[in-house]
């Protein structure tokens, strides 16, 4: 593994274990037995490390969005795959969710990319809702702005799922699959019979089904 990749992996591990504010570049260098100067050659400051980590996260998520028309999945299966991967991110990059407000406030370059990416994800969520309605999986919007607010609620849930695990600390809702289940339970009341059939087919065939206990 290249030194740059080792630094990123060590930073993620230490940030997850001890929190972003408690880890310096020297801690990361000591973790992988390289000098402080060597580390700064690759990453001159903490923001450059954070930027590299976020770019890695973004690239991993972007791979879930088909680029070719023939690769486009059924939108319910597609959204389910994205939600499962996002829940995995909550563990793999837990510090990013837990320290999000500090990151946004203290690291301008990273925050700018975050804001831009949030707008992209907002547009993608709008696209899912449009496809659900077009395919007859979801009822038409009951009132102007209703689905926009529902989409916003889902984005809030996805963004702050990890912090609520720590603050609310309800073990019944901290099991694997709960974040995904919470999102779907916001959507299911608006599904048509056709949508429910497709949703149940996706869950039945998916390799990592929701926790139904």
GUGUNU-812523 format. One record per residue (C-alpha): z, y, x. Coordinates in nm, 2 decimals, padded with zeros to 4 digits. Layout:
BEGIN
zz=Z	yy=Y	xx=X
...
END
This chain:
BEGIN
zz=00.00	yy=00.00	xx=00.00
zz=-00.09	yy=00.35	xx=00.13
zz=00.19	yy=00.58	xx=00.22
zz=00.10	yy=00.82	xx=-00.06
zz=00.13	yy=00.54	xx=-00.32
zz=00.46	yy=00.43	xx=-00.17
zz=00.59	yy=00.78	xx=-00.20
zz=00.49	yy=00.80	xx=-00.56
zz=00.64	yy=00.46	xx=-00.65
zz=00.97	yy=00.55	xx=-00.48
zz=00.98	yy=00.89	xx=-00.64
zz=00.94	yy=00.73	xx=-00.99
zz=01.20	yy=00.47	xx=-00.92
zz=01.46	yy=00.72	xx=-00.79
zz=01.39	yy=00.98	xx=-01.06
zz=01.44	yy=00.71	xx=-01.32
zz=01.76	yy=00.59	xx=-01.17
zz=01.93	yy=00.92	xx=-01.09
zz=01.74	yy=01.20	xx=-01.26
zz=01.49	yy=01.45	xx=-01.13
zz=01.73	yy=01.71	xx=-01.03
zz=01.94	yy=01.47	xx=-00.82
zz=01.66	yy=01.35	xx=-00.59
zz=01.51	yy=01.54	xx=-00.30
zz=01.22	yy=01.46	xx=-00.08
zz=01.46	yy=01.34	xx=00.19
zz=01.60	yy=01.08	xx=-00.06
zz=01.25	yy=00.96	xx=-00.12
zz=01.17	yy=00.94	xx=00.25
zz=01.49	yy=00.75	xx=00.32
zz=01.41	yy=00.51	xx=00.04
zz=01.08	yy=00.40	xx=00.21
zz=01.19	yy=00.46	xx=00.57
zz=00.95	yy=00.75	xx=00.65
zz=01.04	yy=01.08	xx=00.81
zz=01.08	yy=01.40	xx=00.60
zz=00.78	yy=01.55	xx=00.79
zz=00.56	yy=01.25	xx=00.71
zz=00.65	yy=01.28	xx=00.34
zz=00.58	yy=01.65	xx=00.34
zz=00.24	yy=01.59	xx=00.50
zz=00.14	yy=01.41	xx=00.18
zz=00.35	yy=01.61	xx=-00.07
zz=00.48	yy=01.95	xx=00.05
zz=00.71	yy=02.00	xx=-00.24
zz=00.86	yy=01.83	xx=-00.55
zz=00.60	yy=01.98	xx=-00.78
zz=00.32	yy=01.82	xx=-00.59
zz=00.49	yy=01.48	xx=-00.63
zz=00.54	yy=01.54	xx=-01.00
zz=00.18	yy=01.65	xx=-01.04
zz=00.06	yy=01.33	xx=-00.88
zz=00.29	yy=01.12	xx=-01.10
zz=00.17	yy=01.29	xx=-01.42
zz=-00.19	yy=01.25	xx=-01.31
zz=-00.13	yy=00.88	xx=-01.27
zz=00.02	yy=00.87	xx=-01.62
zz=-00.27	yy=01.06	xx=-01.77
zz=-00.52	yy=00.83	xx=-01.60
zz=-00.35	yy=00.52	xx=-01.73
zz=-00.34	yy=00.66	xx=-02.09
zz=-00.70	yy=00.79	xx=-02.07
zz=-00.81	yy=00.43	xx=-02.00
zz=-00.71	yy=00.34	xx=-02.35
zz=-00.96	yy=00.57	xx=-02.51
zz=-01.31	yy=00.40	xx=-02.52
zz=-01.59	yy=00.60	xx=-02.35
zz=-01.88	yy=00.40	xx=-02.49
zz=-01.97	yy=00.38	xx=-02.86
zz=-01.99	yy=00.00	xx=-02.85
zz=-01.63	yy=-00.02	xx=-02.72
zz=-01.48	yy=00.18	xx=-03.01
zz=-01.20	yy=-00.03	xx=-03.17
zz=-01.09	yy=-00.04	xx=-03.53
zz=-00.88	yy=00.28	xx=-03.55
zz=-00.56	yy=00.09	xx=-03.66
zz=-00.59	yy=-00.15	xx=-03.37
zz=-00.68	yy=00.13	xx=-03.14
zz=-00.37	yy=00.34	xx=-03.24
zz=-00.15	yy=00.04	xx=-03.22
zz=-00.26	yy=-00.03	xx=-02.86
zz=-00.19	yy=00.33	xx=-02.77
zz=00.15	yy=00.33	xx=-02.93
zz=00.25	yy=00.01	xx=-02.75
zz=00.14	yy=00.15	xx=-02.42
zz=00.32	yy=00.48	xx=-02.48
zz=00.64	yy=00.29	xx=-02.55
zz=00.60	yy=00.12	xx=-02.22
zz=00.57	yy=00.46	xx=-02.06
zz=00.91	yy=00.55	xx=-02.20
zz=01.06	yy=00.29	xx=-01.97
zz=00.82	yy=00.31	xx=-01.67
zz=00.85	yy=00.69	xx=-01.65
zz=01.18	yy=00.74	xx=-01.83
zz=01.27	yy=01.05	xx=-01.62
zz=00.96	yy=01.23	xx=-01.74
zz=01.08	yy=01.22	xx=-02.10
zz=01.45	yy=01.27	xx=-02.02
zz=01.38	yy=01.57	xx=-01.79
zz=01.08	yy=01.71	xx=-01.98
zz=01.24	yy=02.05	xx=-02.06
zz=01.33	yy=02.10	xx=-01.69
zz=00.98	yy=02.00	xx=-01.58
zz=00.82	yy=02.24	xx=-01.83
zz=01.05	yy=02.53	xx=-01.73
zz=01.06	yy=02.49	xx=-01.35
zz=00.71	yy=02.35	xx=-01.26
zz=00.44	yy=02.58	xx=-01.37
zz=00.15	yy=02.38	xx=-01.24
zz=00.27	yy=02.06	xx=-01.41
zz=00.35	yy=02.24	xx=-01.73
zz=00.00	yy=02.39	xx=-01.75
zz=-00.15	yy=02.04	xx=-01.73
zz=00.10	yy=01.91	xx=-01.98
zz=00.02	yy=02.18	xx=-02.24
zz=-00.35	yy=02.12	xx=-02.19
zz=-00.31	yy=01.74	xx=-02.23
zz=-00.10	yy=01.79	xx=-02.55
zz=-00.38	yy=01.98	xx=-02.70
zz=-00.62	yy=01.69	xx=-02.62
zz=-00.38	yy=01.44	xx=-02.77
zz=-00.34	yy=01.66	xx=-03.08
zz=-00.71	yy=01.65	xx=-03.13
zz=-00.71	yy=01.27	xx=-03.09
zz=-00.44	yy=01.23	xx=-03.35
zz=-00.64	yy=01.44	xx=-03.59
zz=-00.94	yy=01.21	xx=-03.52
zz=-00.73	yy=00.90	xx=-03.61
zz=-00.63	yy=01.05	xx=-03.94
zz=-00.99	yy=01.14	xx=-04.02
zz=-01.11	yy=00.79	xx=-03.94
zz=-00.84	yy=00.64	xx=-04.15
zz=-00.94	yy=00.84	xx=-04.45
zz=-01.32	yy=00.79	xx=-04.40
zz=-01.28	yy=00.41	xx=-04.38
zz=-01.06	yy=00.40	xx=-04.69
zz=-00.75	yy=00.29	xx=-04.50
zz=-00.55	yy=00.61	xx=-04.59
zz=-00.53	yy=00.81	xx=-04.91
zz=-00.68	yy=01.16	xx=-04.90
zz=-00.44	yy=01.44	xx=-04.80
zz=-00.20	yy=01.50	xx=-05.09
zz=-00.17	yy=01.87	xx=-05.02
zz=-00.33	yy=02.11	xx=-04.77
zz=-00.15	yy=02.09	xx=-04.44
zz=00.04	yy=01.78	xx=-04.53
zz=-00.13	yy=01.55	xx=-04.27
zz=-00.11	yy=01.83	xx=-04.01
zz=00.27	yy=01.83	xx=-04.05
zz=00.28	yy=01.45	xx=-04.04
zz=00.08	yy=01.45	xx=-03.72
zz=00.32	yy=01.70	xx=-03.57
zz=00.62	yy=01.49	xx=-03.67
zz=00.46	yy=01.19	xx=-03.50
zz=00.40	yy=01.39	xx=-03.18
zz=00.76	yy=01.50	xx=-03.18
zz=00.88	yy=01.14	xx=-03.22
zz=00.66	yy=01.02	xx=-02.93
zz=00.76	yy=01.31	xx=-02.70
zz=01.14	yy=01.28	xx=-02.76
zz=01.19	yy=00.91	xx=-02.83
zz=01.36	yy=00.84	xx=-02.50
zz=01.61	yy=01.14	xx=-02.52
zz=01.72	yy=01.03	xx=-02.87
zz=01.79	yy=00.68	xx=-02.73
zz=02.04	yy=00.84	xx=-02.49
zz=02.19	yy=01.10	xx=-02.73
zz=02.19	yy=00.91	xx=-03.06
zz=02.26	yy=00.57	xx=-02.89
zz=02.19	yy=00.35	xx=-03.19
zz=02.14	yy=00.00	xx=-03.06
zz=01.96	yy=-00.10	xx=-03.38
zz=01.68	yy=00.14	xx=-03.29
zz=01.67	yy=00.09	xx=-02.92
zz=01.50	yy=-00.25	xx=-02.93
zz=01.15	yy=-00.31	xx=-02.79
zz=00.89	yy=-00.21	xx=-03.05
zz=01.11	yy=00.03	xx=-03.24
zz=00.92	yy=00.34	xx=-03.14
zz=00.59	yy=00.19	xx=-03.25
zz=00.75	yy=00.07	xx=-03.57
zz=00.89	yy=00.42	xx=-03.65
zz=00.54	yy=00.57	xx=-03.62
zz=00.38	yy=00.31	xx=-03.84
zz=00.65	yy=00.36	xx=-04.10
zz=00.56	yy=00.72	xx=-04.12
zz=00.20	yy=00.63	xx=-04.19
zz=00.23	yy=00.32	xx=-04.41
zz=00.33	yy=00.51	xx=-04.73
zz=-00.01	yy=00.68	xx=-04.72
zz=-00.21	yy=00.36	xx=-04.66
zz=-00.44	yy=00.22	xx=-04.93
zz=-00.44	yy=-00.15	xx=-05.01
zz=-00.74	yy=-00.19	xx=-04.78
zz=-00.54	yy=-00.01	xx=-04.50
zz=-00.24	yy=-00.24	xx=-04.55
zz=-00.46	yy=-00.55	xx=-04.52
zz=-00.61	yy=-00.42	xx=-04.19
zz=-00.27	yy=-00.31	xx=-04.06
zz=-00.12	yy=-00.66	xx=-04.13
zz=-00.42	yy=-00.82	xx=-03.96
zz=-00.38	yy=-00.61	xx=-03.65
zz=-00.01	yy=-00.70	xx=-03.63
zz=-00.08	yy=-01.07	xx=-03.68
zz=-00.34	yy=-01.08	xx=-03.40
zz=-00.18	yy=-00.85	xx=-03.15
zz=-00.03	yy=-01.01	xx=-02.85
zz=00.29	yy=-00.79	xx=-02.87
zz=00.39	yy=-00.78	xx=-03.24
zz=00.65	yy=-00.54	xx=-03.37
zz=01.01	yy=-00.64	xx=-03.38
zz=01.06	yy=-00.75	xx=-03.74
zz=01.42	yy=-00.85	xx=-03.72
END
